[in-house]
Amino acid sequence: MSEATIKDLQTRRAIRRFHSEAPSAELLDIVLKTGTYAPSGQGKQSPVIIAVQDPQLRAQLTRMNAEYANPGTDPYYGAPVIILVLADSTVSTWVEDGSCVLCTMMQAAHALGLGSVWIHRERQMFDSEEGKALLKAWGLSGNLRGVGALALGIPEGEAPQPKPRKADYILKL
């Protein structure tokens, strides 16, 4: 058993404050590649991972996401990288597959000293006409639906302290 792995799994936290500079290309590539090793139903690898660093596209995604929650805000917390995870909705395990990719990349980011936070509303974004137009412009299948995204970057400040684990989290029978 690798104690370092267990420690990383237990100490990862959602990071919501980032430095403006992006992680190195090398670190980003490790996070993205690690995501491709996440479990997927029947090994079908239904997800697609899209790393966004372009400021104009980042601004468009920010606006799109904010429209579903708090218009005019940055739901990606100013992170320099947005990692979208979409999956082929014709595969029965598409949501689970995409969720595993997101979790795996969050753990990889933490192990590398980066910060991330899972962001919702990508399903609404990519079910919209604007989202479908982006998929088409990117040459991606119309069967792809949003599972979630990661705001990713170099953490600014200390990670938050974990909440106490609830007493009835585990039941042994």
Contact map, one row per residue, 1 for C-alpha under 8 A:
11100000000000000000000000000000000000000000000000000000000000000000000000000000000000000000000000000000000000000000000000000000000000000000000000000000000000000000000000000
11111100000000000000000000000000000000000000000000000000000000000000000000000000000000000000000000000000000000000000000000000000000000000000000000000000000000000000000000000
11111110000000000000000000000000000000000000000000000000000000000000000000000000000000000000000000000000000000000000000000000000000000000000000000000000000000000000000000000
01111111000000000000000000000000000000000000000000000000000000000000000000000000000000000000000000000000000000000000000000000000000000000000000000000000000000000000000000000
01111111100000000000000000000000000000000000000000000000000000000000000000000000000000000000000000000000000000000000000000000000000000000000000000000000000000000000000000000
01111111110000000000000000000000000000000000000000000000000000000000000000000000000000000000000000000000000000000000000000000000000000000000000000000000000000000000000000000
00111111111000000000000000000000000000000000000000000000000000000000000000000000000000000000000000000000000000000000000000000000000000000000000000000000000000000000000000000
00011111111100000000000000000000000000000000000000000000000000000000000000000000000000000000000000000000001001100000000000000000000000000000000000000000000000000000000000000
00001111111100000000000000000000000000000000000000000000000000000000000000000000000000000000000000000000001000000000000000000000000000000000000000000000000000000000000000000
00000111111100000000000000000000000000000000000000000000000000000000000000000000000000000000000000000000000000000000000000000000000000000000000000000000000000000000000000000
00000011111110000000000000000000000000000000000000000000000000000000000000000000000000000000000000000000000000000000000000000000000000000000000000000000000000000000000000000
00000001111111000000000000000000000000000000000000000000000000000000000000000000000000000000000000000000011001000000000000000000000000000000000000000000000000000000000000000
00000000001111100000000000000000000000000000000000000000000000000000000000000000000000000000000000000000000000000011100000000000000000000000000000000000000000111100000000000
00000000000111110000000000000000000000000000000000000000000000000000000000000000000000000000000000000000000000000011110000000000000000000000000000000000000000110000000000000
00000000000011111100000000000000000000000000000000000000000000000000000000000000000000000000000000000000000000000011100000000000000000000000000000000000001000110000000000000
00000000000001111100000000000000000000000000000000000000000000000000000000001000000000000000000000000000000000000001100000000000000000000000000000000000001000000000000000000
00000000000000111110000000000000000000000000000000000000000000000000000000001110000000000000000000000000000000000000000000000000000000000000000000000000001110000000000000000
00000000000000111111000000000000000000000000000000000000000000000000000000001111000000000000000000000000000000000010000000000000000000000000000000000001111100000000000000000
00000000000000001111110000000000000000000000000000000000000000000000000000000011000000000000000000000000000000000000000000000000000000000000000000000000111100000000000000000
00000000000000000111110000000000000000000000000000000000000000000000000000000111000000000000000000000000000000000000000000000000000000000000000000000000100000000000000000000
00000000000000000011111000000000000000000000000000000000000000000000000000000001000000000000000000000000000000000000000000000000000000000000000000000000110000000000000000000
00000000000000000011111100000000000000000000000000000000000000000000000000000001100000000000000000000000000000000000000000000000000000000000000000000000110000000000000000000
00000000000000000000111110110000000000000000000000000000000000000000000000000000000000000000000000000000000000000100000000000000000000000000000000000000110000000000000000000
00000000000000000000011111110000000000000000000000000000000000000000000000000000000000000000000000000000000000000000000000000000000000000000000000000000000000000000000000000
00000000000000000000001111111000000000000000000000000000000000000000000000000000000000000000000000000000000000000000000000000000000000000000000000000000000000000000000000000
00000000000000000000000111111100000000000000000000000000000000000000000000000000000000000000000000000000000000000000000000000000000000000000000000000000000000000000000000000
00000000000000000000001111111110000000000000000000000000000000000000000000000000000000000000000000000000000000010000000000000000000000000000000000000000000000000000000000000
00000000000000000000001111111111000000000000000000000000000000000000000000000000000000000000000000000000000000000000000000000000000000000000000000000000000000000000000000000
00000000000000000000000011111111100000000000000000000000000000000000000000000000000000000000000000000000000000000000000000000000000000000000000000000000000000000000000000000
00000000000000000000000001111111110000000000000000000000000000000000000000000000000000000000000000000000000100000000000000000000000000000000000000000000000000000000000000000
00000000000000000000000000111111111000000000000000000000000000000000000000000000000000000000000000000000100110000000000000000000000000000000000000000000000000000000000000000
00000000000000000000000000011111111100000000000010000000000000000000000000000000000000000000000000000000100000000000000000000000000000000000000000000000000000000000000000000
00000000000000000000000000001111111110000000000000000000000000000000000000000000000000000000000000000000000000000000000000000000000000000000000000000000000000000000000000000
00000000000000000000000000000111111111000000000000000000000000000000000000000000000000000000000000000001100100000000000000000000000000000000000000000000000000000000000000000
00000000000000000000000000000011111111000000000000000000000000000000000000000000000000000000000000001101100000000000000000000000000000000000000000000000000000000000000000000
00000000000000000000000000000001111111000000100000000000000000000000000000000000000000000000000000001000000000000000000000000000000000000000000000000000000000000000000000000
00000000000000000000000000000000111111100000000000000000000000000000000000000000000000000000000000001000000000000000000000000000000000000000000000000000000000000000000000000
00000000000000000000000000000000011111110000000000000000000000000000000000000000000000000000000010011001000000000000000000000000000000000000000000000000000000000000000000000
00000000000000000000000000000000000011111010000000000000000000000000000000000000000000000000000010011000000000000000000000000000000000000000000000000000000000000000000000000
00000000000000000000000000000000000001111111110000000000000000000000000000000000000000000000100110010000000000000000000000000000000000000000000000000000000000000000000000000
00000000000000000000000000000000000000111111100000000000000000000000000000000000000000000000100110000000000000000000000000000000000000000000000000000000000000000000000000000
00000000000000000000000000000000000000011111000000000000000000000000000000000000000000000000000000000000000000000000000000000000000000000000000000000000000000000000000000000
00000000000000000000000000000000000000111111100000000000000000000000000000000000000000000000000000000000000000000000000000000000000000000000000000000000000000000000000000000
00000000000000000000000000000000000000011111110000000000000000000000000000000000000000000010000000000000000000000000000000000000000000000000000000000000000000000000000000000
00000000000000000000000000000000000100011011111000000000000000000000000000000000000000000000000010000000000000000000000000000000000000000000000000000000000000000000000000000
00000000000000000000000000000000000000010001111100000000000000000000000000000000000000111010010011000000000000000000000000000000000000000000000000000000000000000000000000000
00000000000000000000000000000000000000000000111110000000000000000000000000000000000011110000010011001000000000000000000000000000000000000000000000000000000000000000000000000
00000000000000000000000000000000000000000000011111000000000000000000000000000000000011100000000000000000000000000000000000000000000000000000000000000000000000000000000000000
00000000000000000000000000000001000000000000001111100000000000000000000000000000001111000000000000000000000000000000000000000000000000000000000000000000000000000000000000000
00000000000000000000000000000000000000000000000111110000000000000000000000000000001110000000000000000000000000000000000000000000000000000000000000000000000000000000000000000
00000000000000000000000000000000000000000000000011111000000000000000000000000000111100000000000000000000000000000000000000000000000000000000000000000000000000000000000000000
00000000000000000000000000000000000000000000000001111100110000000000000000000000111100000000000000000000000000000000000000000000000000000000000000000000000000000000000000000
00000000000000000000000000000000000000000000000000111110110000000000000000000001110000000000000000000000000000000000000000000000000000000000000000000000000000000000000000000
00000000000000000000000000000000000000000000000000011111110000000000000000000000000000000000000000000000000000000000000000000000000000000000000000000000000000000000000000000
00000000000000000000000000000000000000000000000000001111111000000000000000000000000000000000000000000000000000000000000000000000000000000000000000000000000000000000000000000
00000000000000000000000000000000000000000000000000000111111100000000000000000000000000000000000000000000000000000000000000000000000000000000000000000000000000000000000000000
00000000000000000000000000000000000000000000000000011111111110000000000000000000000000000000000000000000000000000000000000000000000000000000000000000000000000000000000000000
00000000000000000000000000000000000000000000000000011111111111000000000000000000010000000000000000000000000000000000000000000000000000000000000000000000000000000000000000000
00000000000000000000000000000000000000000000000000000011111111100000000000000000000000000000000000000000000000000000000000000000000000000000000000000000000000000000000000000
00000000000000000000000000000000000000000000000000000001111111110000000000000000000000000000000000000000000000000000000000000000000000000000000000000000000000000000000000000
00000000000000000000000000000000000000000000000000000000111111111000000000000000000000000000000000000000000000000000000000000000000000000000000000000000000000000000000000000
00000000000000000000000000000000000000000000000000000000011111111100000011110000000000000000000000000000000000000000000000000000000000000000000000000000000000000000000000000
00000000000000000000000000000000000000000000000000000000001111111110001111000000000000000000000000000000000000000000000000000000000000000000000000000000000000000000000000000
00000000000000000000000000000000000000000000000000000000000111111111000000000000000000000000000000000000000000000000000000001000000000000000000000000000000000000000000000000
00000000000000000000000000000000000000000000000000000000000011111111100000100000000000000000000000000000000000000000000011001000000000000000000000000000000000000000000000000
00000000000000000000000000000000000000000000000000000000000001111111111111100000000000000000000000000000000000000000000000000000000000000000000000000000000000000000000000000
00000000000000000000000000000000000000000000000000000000000000111111111100000000000000000000000000000000000000000000000000000000000000000000000000000000000000000000000000000
00000000000000000000000000000000000000000000000000000000000000011111111000000000000000000000000000000000000000000000000010010000000000000000000000000000000000000000000000000
00000000000000000000000000000000000000000000000000000000000000001111111000000000000000000000000000000000000000000000000000000000000000000000000000000000000000000000000000000
00000000000000000000000000000000000000000000000000000000000000000111111110000000000000000000000000000000000000000000000000000000000000000000000000000000000000000000000000000
00000000000000000000000000000000000000000000000000000000000000100111111110000000000000000000000000000000000000000000000000000000000000000000000000000000000000000000000000000
00000000000000000000000000000000000000000000000000000000000000100110011111000000000000000000000000000000000000000000000000000000000000000000000000000000000000000000000000000
00000000000000000000000000000000000000000000000000000000000001100100011111100000000000000000000000000000000000000000000000000000000000000000000000000000000000000000000000000
00000000000000000000000000000000000000000000000000000000000001100100000111111100000000000000000000000000000000000000000000000000000000000000000000000000000000000000000000000
00000000000000000000000000000000000000000000000000000000000001001100000011111000000000000000000000000000000000000000001000000000000000000000000000000000000000000000000000000
00000000000000000000000000000000000000000000000000000000000001000000000001111110010000000000000000000000000000000000001000000000000000000000000000000110000000000000000000000
00000000000000011100000000000000000000000000000000000000000000000000000001111110000000000000000000000000000000000000000000000000000000000000000000000010000000000000000000000
00000000000000001101000000000000000000000000000000000000000000000000000001011111000000000000000000000000000000000000000000000000000000000000000000000000000000000000000000000
00000000000000001111000000000000000000000000000000000000000000000000000000011111110000000000000000000000000000000000000000000000000000000000000000000011100000000000000000000
00000000000000000111110000000000000000000000000000001000000000000000000000000111110000000000000000000000000000000000000000000000000000000000000000000011100000000000000000000
00000000000000000000010000000000000000000000000000111000000000000000000000000011111000000000000000000000000000000000000000000000000000000000000000000011100000000000000000000
00000000000000000000000000000000000000000000000000111000010000000000000000010011111100000000000000000000000000000000000000000000000000000000000000001111000000000000000000000
00000000000000000000000000000000000000000000000011110000000000000000000000000000111110000000000000000000000000000000000000000000000000000000000000001111000000000000000000000
00000000000000000000000000000000000000000000000011110000000000000000000000000000011111000000000000000000000000000000000001000000000000000000000001011100000000000000000000000
00000000000000000000000000000000000000000000001111000000000000000000000000000000001111100000000001001100000000000000000000000000000000000000000001111000000000000000000000000
00000000000000000000000000000000000000000000001110000000000000000000000000000000000111110000000001000000000000000000000000000000000000000000000111110000000000000000000000000
00000000000000000000000000000000000000000000011100000000000000000000000000000000000011111000011011000000000000000000000000000000000000000000001111100000000000000000000000000
00000000000000000000000000000000000000000000011000000000000000000000000000000000000001111110010000000000000000000000000000000000000000000000001110000000000000000000000000000
00000000000000000000000000000000000000000000010000000000000000000000000000000000000000111111011000000000000000000000000000000000000000000000001110000000000000000000000000000
00000000000000000000000000000000000000000000000000000000000000000000000000000000000000011111010000000000000000000000000000000000000000000000001000000000000000000000000000000
00000000000000000000000000000000000000000001010000000000000000000000000000000000000000011111110000000000000000000000000000000000000000000000000000000000000000000000000000000
00000000000000000000000000000000000000000000000000000000000000000000000000000000000000001111110000000000000000000000000000000000000000000000000000000000000000000000000000000
00000000000000000000000000000000000000011000000000000000000000000000000000000000000000000011111110000000000000000000000000000000000000000000000000000000000000000000000000000
00000000000000000000000000000000000000000000011000000000000000000000000000000000000000111111111111000000000000000000000000000000000000000000000000000000000000000000000000000
00000000000000000000000000000000000000000000000000000000000000000000000000000000000000101000111111100000000000000000000000000000000000000000000000100000000000000000000000000
00000000000000000000000000000000000000011000000000000000000000000000000000000000000000000000111111110000000000000000000000000000000000000000000000000000000000000000000000000
00000000000000000000000000000000000001111000111000000000000000000000000000000000000000100000111111111000000000000000000000000000000000000000000000000000000000000000000000000
00000000000000000000000000000000000000000000011000000000000000000000000000000000000011100000011111111100000000000000000000000000000000000000000000110000000000000000000000000
00000000000000000000000000000000000000000000000000000000000000000000000000000000000000000000001111111110000000000000000000000000000000000000000000110000000000000000000000000
00000000000000000000000000000000000001110000000000000000000000000000000000000000000000000000000111111111000000000000000000000000000000000000000000000000000000000000000000000
00000000000000000000000000000000001111100000001000000000000000000000000000000000000010000000000011111111100000000000000000000000000000000000000000000000000000000000000000000
00000000000000000000000000000000001000000000000000000000000000000000000000000000000010000000000001111111110000000000010000000000000000000000000000011100000000000000000000000
00000000000000000000000000000000000000000000000000000000000000000000000000000000000000000000000000111111111000000000000000000000000000000000000000000000000000000000000000000
00000000000000000000000000000000011001000000000000000000000000000000000000000000000000000000000000011111111100000000000000000000000000000000000000000000000000000000000000000
00000000000000000000000000000011011000000000000000000000000000000000000000000000000000000000000000001111111110000000000000000000000000000000000000000000000000000000000000000
00000000000100000000000000000000000000000000000000000000000000000000000000000000000000000000000000000111111111000011100000000000000000000000000000000100000000000000000000000
00000001100100000000000000000000000000000000000000000000000000000000000000000000000000000000000000000011111111100000000000000000000000000000000000000000000000000000000000000
00000000000000000000000000000110010000000000000000000000000000000000000000000000000000000000000000000001111111110000000000000000000000000000000000000000000000000000000000000
00000000000000000000000000000010000000000000000000000000000000000000000000000000000000000000000000000000111111111111000000000000000000000000000000000001000000000000000000000
00000001000100000000000000000000000000000000000000000000000000000000000000000000000000000000000000000000011111111111000000000000000000000000000000000000000000000000000000000
00000001000000000000000000000000000000000000000000000000000000000000000000000000000000000000000000000000001111111100000000000000000000000000000000000000000000000000000000000
00000000000000000000000000100000000000000000000000000000000000000000000000000000000000000000000000000000000111111100000000000000000000000000000000000000000000000000000000000
00000000000000000000000000000000000000000000000000000000000000000000000000000000000000000000000000000000000011111110000000000000000000000000000000000000010000000000000000000
00000000000000000000001000000000000000000000000000000000000000000000000000000000000000000000000000000000000011111111000000000000000000000000000000000001111000000000000000000
00000000000011100100000000000000000000000000000000000000000000000000000000000000000000000000000000000000010011001111100000000000000000000000000000000001111000000000000000000
00000000000011110000000000000000000000000000000000000000000000000000000000000000000000000000000000000000010011000111110000000000000000000000000000000111100000000000000000000
00000000000011110000000000000000000000000000000000000000000000000000000000000000000000000000000000000000010000000011111000000000000000000000000000000111000000000000000000000
00000000000001000000000000000000000000000000000000000000000000000000000000000000000000000000000000000100000000000001111100000000000000000000000000011110000000000000000000000
00000000000000000000000000000000000000000000000000000000000000000000000000110000000000000000000000000000000000000000111111000000000000000000000000011110000000000000000000000
00000000000000000000000000000000000000000000000000000000000000000000000000000000000000000000000000000000000000000000011111100000000000000000000000111000000000000000000000000
00000000000000000000000000000000000000000000000000000000000000001001000000000000000000000000000000000000000000000000001111111000000000000000000001010000000000000000000000000
00000000000000000000000000000000000000000000000000000000000000001000000000000000000100000000000000000000000000000000001111111100000000000000000011111000000000000000000000000
00000000000000000000000000000000000000000000000000000000000000000000000000000000000000000000000000000000000000000000000111111110000000000000000011110000000000000000000000000
00000000000000000000000000000000000000000000000000000000000000000001000000000000000000000000000000000000000000000000000011111111000000000000000001000000000000000000000000000
00000000000000000000000000000000000000000000000000000000000000011000000000000000000000000000000000000000000000000000000011111111011000000000000001000000000000000000000000000
00000000000000000000000000000000000000000000000000000000000000000000000000000000000000000000000000000000000000000000000001111111111100100000000011000000000000000000000000000
00000000000000000000000000000000000000000000000000000000000000000000000000000000000000000000000000000000000000000000000000111111101100000000000011000000000000000000000000000
00000000000000000000000000000000000000000000000000000000000000000000000000000000000000000000000000000000000000000000000000011111111100000000000000000000000000000000000000000
00000000000000000000000000000000000000000000000000000000000000000000000000000000000000000000000000000000000000000000000000000111111110000000000000000000000000000000000000000
00000000000000000000000000000000000000000000000000000000000000000000000000000000000000000000000000000000000000000000000000001101111111000000000000000000000000000000000000000
00000000000000000000000000000000000000000000000000000000000000000000000000000000000000000000000000000000000000000000000000001111111111100000000000000000000000000000000000000
00000000000000000000000000000000000000000000000000000000000000000000000000000000000000000000000000000000000000000000000000000111111111110000010000000000000000000000000000000
00000000000000000000000000000000000000000000000000000000000000000000000000000000000000000000000000000000000000000000000000000000111111111000000000000000000000000000000000000
00000000000000000000000000000000000000000000000000000000000000000000000000000000000000000000000000000000000000000000000000000000011111111100000000000000000000000000000000000
00000000000000000000000000000000000000000000000000000000000000000000000000000000000000000000000000000000000000000000000000000100001111111111110000000000000000000000000000000
00000000000000000000000000000000000000000000000000000000000000000000000000000000000000000000000000000000000000000000000000000000000111111111110000000000000000000000000000000
00000000000000000000000000000000000000000000000000000000000000000000000000000000000000000000000000000000000000000000000000000000000011111111000000000000000000000000000000000
00000000000000000000000000000000000000000000000000000000000000000000000000000000000000000000000000000000000000000000000000000000000001111111000000000000000000000000000000000
00000000000000000000000000000000000000000000000000000000000000000000000000000000000000000000000000000000000000000000000000000000000000111111100000000000000000000000000000000
00000000000000000000000000000000000000000000000000000000000000000000000000000000000000000000000000000000000000000000000000000000000000111111110100000000000000000000000000000
00000000000000000000000000000000000000000000000000000000000000000000000000000000000000000000000000000000000000000000000000000000000000110011111100000000000000000000000000000
00000000000000000000000000000000000000000000000000000000000000000000000000000000000000000000000000000000000000000000000000000000000100110001111110000000000000000000000000000
00000000000000000000000000000000000000000000000000000000000000000000000000000000000000111100000000000000000000000000000000000000000000000000111110000000000000000000000000000
00000000000000000000000000000000000000000000000000000000000000000000000000000000000001111000000000000000000000000000000000000000000000000001111111000000000000000000000000000
00000000000000000000000000000000000000000000000000000000000000000000000000000000000001111000000000000000000000000000000001100110000000000000011111100000000000000000000000000
00000000000000000000000000000000000000000000000000000000000000000000000000000000000111100000000000000000000000000000000011111110000000000000000111110000000000000000000000000
00000000000000000000000000000000000000000000000000000000000000000000000000000000000011100000001001100000000000000000000101100000000000000000000011111000000000000000000000000
00000000000000000000000000000000000000000000000000000000000000000000000000000000000111000000000001100100000000000000011111100000000000000000000001111100000000000000000000000
00000000000000000000000000000000000000000000000000000000000000000000000000000000011110000000000000000100000000000000011101000000000000000000000000111110000000000000000000000
00000000000000000000000000000000000000000000000000000000000000000000000000010000011100000000000000000100010000000001111000000000000000000000000000011111000000000000000000000
00000000000000000000000000000000000000000000000000000000000000000000000000011011111000000000000000000000000000000001111000000000000000000000000000001111100000000000000000000
00000000000000000100000000000000000000000000000000000000000000000000000000000011111000000000000000000000000010000111100000000000000000000000000000000111110000000000000000000
00000000000000000111111000000000000000000000000000000000000000000000000000000011100000000000000000000000000000000111000000000000000000000000000000000011111000000000000000000
00000000000000000110111000000000000000000000000000000000000000000000000000000000000000000000000000000000000000001110000000000000000000000000000000000001111100000000000000000
00000000000000111110000000000000000000000000000000000000000000000000000000000000000000000000000000000000000000000110000000000000000000000000000000000000111111100000000000000
00000000000000001110000000000000000000000000000000000000000000000000000000000000000000000000000000000000000000000000000000000000000000000000000000000000011111000000000000000
00000000000000001000000000000000000000000000000000000000000000000000000000000000000000000000000000000000000000000000000000000000000000000000000000000000001111100000000000000
00000000000000000000000000000000000000000000000000000000000000000000000000000000000000000000000000000000000000000000000000000000000000000000000000000000001111110000000000000
00000000000011100000000000000000000000000000000000000000000000000000000000000000000000000000000000000000000000000000000000000000000000000000000000000000001011111000000000000
00000000000011100000000000000000000000000000000000000000000000000000000000000000000000000000000000000000000000000000000000000000000000000000000000000000000001111100000000000
00000000000010000000000000000000000000000000000000000000000000000000000000000000000000000000000000000000000000000000000000000000000000000000000000000000000000111110000000000
00000000000010000000000000000000000000000000000000000000000000000000000000000000000000000000000000000000000000000000000000000000000000000000000000000000000000011111000000000
00000000000000000000000000000000000000000000000000000000000000000000000000000000000000000000000000000000000000000000000000000000000000000000000000000000000000001111100000000
00000000000000000000000000000000000000000000000000000000000000000000000000000000000000000000000000000000000000000000000000000000000000000000000000000000000000000111110000000
00000000000000000000000000000000000000000000000000000000000000000000000000000000000000000000000000000000000000000000000000000000000000000000000000000000000000000011111010000
00000000000000000000000000000000000000000000000000000000000000000000000000000000000000000000000000000000000000000000000000000000000000000000000000000000000000000001111110000
00000000000000000000000000000000000000000000000000000000000000000000000000000000000000000000000000000000000000000000000000000000000000000000000000000000000000000000111111000
00000000000000000000000000000000000000000000000000000000000000000000000000000000000000000000000000000000000000000000000000000000000000000000000000000000000000000000011111100
00000000000000000000000000000000000000000000000000000000000000000000000000000000000000000000000000000000000000000000000000000000000000000000000000000000000000000000111111100
00000000000000000000000000000000000000000000000000000000000000000000000000000000000000000000000000000000000000000000000000000000000000000000000000000000000000000000001111110
00000000000000000000000000000000000000000000000000000000000000000000000000000000000000000000000000000000000000000000000000000000000000000000000000000000000000000000000111111
00000000000000000000000000000000000000000000000000000000000000000000000000000000000000000000000000000000000000000000000000000000000000000000000000000000000000000000000001111
00000000000000000000000000000000000000000000000000000000000000000000000000000000000000000000000000000000000000000000000000000000000000000000000000000000000000000000000000111
